[in-house]
Amino acid sequence: MGTNTDQSFFPGNNWLYFSVYLFTFLVGLPLNLMALVIFVGKLRRRPVAVDVLLLNLTLSDLLLLLFLPFRMVEATNGMQWPLPFFLCPFSGFLFFTTIYLTSLFLAAVSVERFLSVAYPLWYKTRPRPGQAGLVSAACWLLAASHCSVVYVTELSSGSGHNVSTNGTCYLEFQEYQLAILLPVRLEMAVVLFGVPLLITSYCYSRLVWILSKGASHYRQRRVAGLVAATLLNFLVCFGPYNVSHVVGYIQGESPGWRGYVLLLSTLNSCIDPLVYYFSSSGFQAEFQRLLKRLAGVWSSGRREGSEELKVMREGKGNLRESSKVDNR
């Protein structure tokens, strides 16, 4: 029985993976933490549906970022899995679940944005945070149930031999594993990517058409930024990766370039803050206010540090003067 290996992971490409993971972690973590603070504050003041959805998207991104160090450890070890085995399917499950959660939440946000513009009076009188909470729970359940195939694949008969002997995690598959994995990947490409992309494309095309009739230039620019960031996520981060699912199903094996396009999917947690920024003028104002506050804390800290250094220098100067007087 043959083994299918994703050749893009071998050899020497591990530092490319480590670099992308590290960049995503360093850029995405602070941005999403700031977004978390803003959305929690907005929901405490006036809960609305779109903020509930964006908060869940932020939590999904943070979950991905917090588990990226596991992937970094794997990359520094030459794509060999050095951690306990139970962390292999667990980290893979969270990794893929959070990736597909982004496409689902982006589609839900597009529906909310379309409703707010197409039916503004109805939308303002119905914040519907409870309904948004139910939609969010459905998104988490839908993505998690599909990505549980990681457990099915890794814990199926014989897969433990692959991990313990070859030392890799979710990189090499036997034919009986591919028979389970490839159809599920194809379904994920259709249900978790294709359908959300169609919904998002329809909502934002209608949104742009409505706003082109007389909205302010500022609002048009903000919506254009929102659409651009969303499409960047779908077409650049998720598109090639889901195409690899279709190609893999047709070929009967994982394509050799699948690992590279998976890296693009990881970068979505750095692009999602752009979606947050253009989602509402309220978020922009809160984000700028938080940046000014952080800059103020940083500048005051630097001033205090410089003042302490000045005092220390003056103290040393006084000691020198005193020693000179004593010597005289």
N, C-alpha and C positions, 0 to 999 in steps of 0.2 A: 504494500500500500504506500503510495507516494506521499511526500510532504511538500506543501506549498509554502514558500518563504517569500516574504516581502523583501526583495533584494535592495530596495532603496535604503534600508536601514544598515546595510553592510557594504564594504567595510569603511571605516574612517569617517562616516557621515555623522557620528555621534556628537561631534563638537558643533556641527551645524544645528542639531536639535537642541543641544544645551544652550547655544547662543540665543536661539529664538525663544526658548522657554524663559531664559533669564531676562531678556528684553521685555517679554510680555509681563512677567512678574513685576519688574521694577517700574514699568509704566502703568500697567493696569491696576495694580493694587492701590496706590494712593488715589488715583482718580475715582475708583469705585468706592473707596472708603469715604471720600468727600461726597459722592452721590448718595451713599447710604445715610450720612448725617442729614443731608438736605431733604431727602424723601421722608425720613422719619419725622423731621420737623414739620414738613408740609402736611403729613397725614395727621399729626397731632392737632394742628390748627384747623384744617378743613379737609377731611378725607374725600377724595374724588377717585373715580374708577381708574383713570389713566395713571395716577400716581401709585395705586396699588399694583398695577401691572408692571410699572417701571421699577418699583421696589423689589418685586419678585425677580425681575431680570437682573437687578443689581446683586441680589443674594446669590443667584445662579452663577454670575461671573465671579463673585468672591469665593464661592465654593470651588470653582475651577482653579482660581489663582492659588488658593490655599493648598491644593493638592498637586500643583505643578512641581514643588520640590521633590516629590516622589519620581516624577519624570526626569528631573535634573540628575538625581542620583543614578537613575538607570542610564542616562546618556553619558555621564562621566565614567561609568563602568563598562563602556563599550557596548551599550544596548543589552547587556546581560543583567538579569534581575537579581540584585544582591540582598533584597529585603525579604522578610518572611513571606511565604507563599500567599497567605490569606489577603495580604495587601495588594497582590497582583490583580485579581478580579475586582476587588473593591475600588481601587484607584481607577481602573479602566472603566468600570460602571459609572462612576461619578464623572470622569473625564468626558465620555461620550454623551451622557445624559445632559450635562450642562451645555454642551455644544448644540444639541437639538432643542433645548429649552429656549435658546436665543431666537431661533427661527419662529417658534410658536408664539413667544411673547411679542416679537416684532409684528407679527400678523395681527395679534390682538390689539396692539397699540395703534396700528393703521386703521383698524375698524373704529376705535374710539376717536381718532383724529378726524376721520371722515364724518362721523356722526356729529361731532362738535361744530363742523362747518356747514354740513348739509342741513342740519336741523338744530340751529343754535338755541332757539327758545326752549324747545323740548329738552335739549341736552343740559342746559343750565339749571333747570328745575329738577333734574334727576341725576344726582351725583353717582348713585349706584355702586358704592364701594363694596357692598355685600355680594352683588353679582360678579364684580371683578375678582373678589376673593374666590368664588366658586370656579370661575374661568381659570384662575391661576392654579387652583388645586387640580383641575382637569388637565392642564398642561403638564404639571409635574408628574401626574399619574401616567399620562400618555407617553411621555419621553422615557420615564423610568421603566415602564413595562416593556417597551421595545428594546431598550439598552440592557435589560436583564439577560439578553442573549450572551453577554460577556460571561456571566456565571455558567450558563448552559454550555458554552463552548469550553471554557477552562476547566470545568469540573466534570465534563463528560468522560467516559471511560477511556483511559490511555493518555489524556492530556496532562495528567500529573507527571508522567514520564518525560514529556517534552520539557516541562519547566525544570525538573530536577536534573535532567541529563544535559539538555542543550542550554539551559540557563536563561532562556528568553521568556518574555511575558507577552502573550497575545500577539506574537509575530509569526509563529509557525503553526500550520494547521494540517491535520490529516484529512484525507478525502471525506471521511464520514463527518468530520467537523464542518468542512466546507459545504456539505449537503444541507446542513442546518443554517450555517452563517450566511451564505450568499443570498438565499431567498429573503431572509430577514433584512439584510442590507438593502435589497431592492425595494422592499416595502417601506423602509425608513426613508429612502430617497424620494418615494412618491408621497407618503403620508406626512412625514415630518419636514420635508423640504419643498416638494413640488406644490402641494396644496397651499401651504402658507405663502409661497411665492406668488401664486395666482391671486390669492386674497389680497395680499399687500399691493400687488401691481394694480389691481382694479381700484382699490380704495384710494391709493395715492394719485392715480391718473384722474379719477373723478375729483379729488381734492384740488389738484393743480388746475383743472378745467374750471372749477367753481371760483377759485381765487383769482383766476386771470380776468374775471369779469369786472373787477372793481376793488379788490382788496388793496390795502396800503403796500407800498414797496417794501417796508420793513417786514410785514407779515409774509409777503411773497418770498423774500430772501430767507426768512426763518424756515418756511415750509420747504424751500428748495434745499436748504442744508439738511433738513430732516430726511427728505427723500433720498438725497445723495448718500448720506451716511447709511441709511437702511439698505439701499441697493448695493452699496459697497460691501456690506456684510453678506448679503444674499449671493451676489454674483462673483465676488472675489474670494471671500472667506469660505463660503459653503458650497458654491457651485461646482468647482473642480472636484471637491471631495465626494459629493454625491454623484457626480458623473463617474467617478471610479467605482461606485457601487454598481451602476448599470453595466459598465464595461466588465467588471469582475463577474457579474452574473452571466453575461454572454460568453465570456471566455472560460468560465468554470474555475477561475483562480483569481487571486488578488493581483491587480496590475502592479508592475514594478515601481511605478511612480506614485503609488497611493500614499506612501509615507510623507512625500514632499508636500502634497496638497493638504494632508492632515495638519501640517504646520500652519498653513494659511487659516484653517479653522480655529486654531488656538489664538490667533491674533484678534479674533472678534471681541475679546474682552477689553482690548485697547480702543476699539472703534465704537463700542456701545456708549461710552461717555459722550461721544458726539451726538448720538441719538438723544440722550438725556438733555444735552445743552440746547438742542434745537426743538425739543418737544414742547417747551413753553417759555414765555418771557419770564414767568415767576422763577423757574429753575435758573435761568441766566442771571437774574438779579441775585438770587441766593448764592449762586456759585461765585460771582464776582465779589459779593460781600464776604464770603468765607475766605476767598483768596486774600482780600485786603486784611482780614483779621489775622490770617496766618503770617502775612508779610509784616504786619505790625508787631506780632509776637517775636518774629525773627529779628526785626530791626531793633526792638527794645532789648532783646537778649544780647545783640551785638553791642549796643550802647552800654549796657551794664558791664559786659565783659571788657570793653575798652576803658570804662571808668575804673574798674577794679585794677586793670593793668596800669593805668595812670597813677592810681593811689600807691600801688606796689613800687613803681618806679620812683615816685616822690619819697616814699618811705626809705628806699635804698639810698636815695640822694641825701636825705637827712642823716642817715646812719653814717654815710661817708663824711659829711661835714662834722658830725659829732666826734668821729674818730680822729679827724684832723685836729680838732680843738684839744682833745685829750692828749694827743701826741705833743702838742705844743706845750 
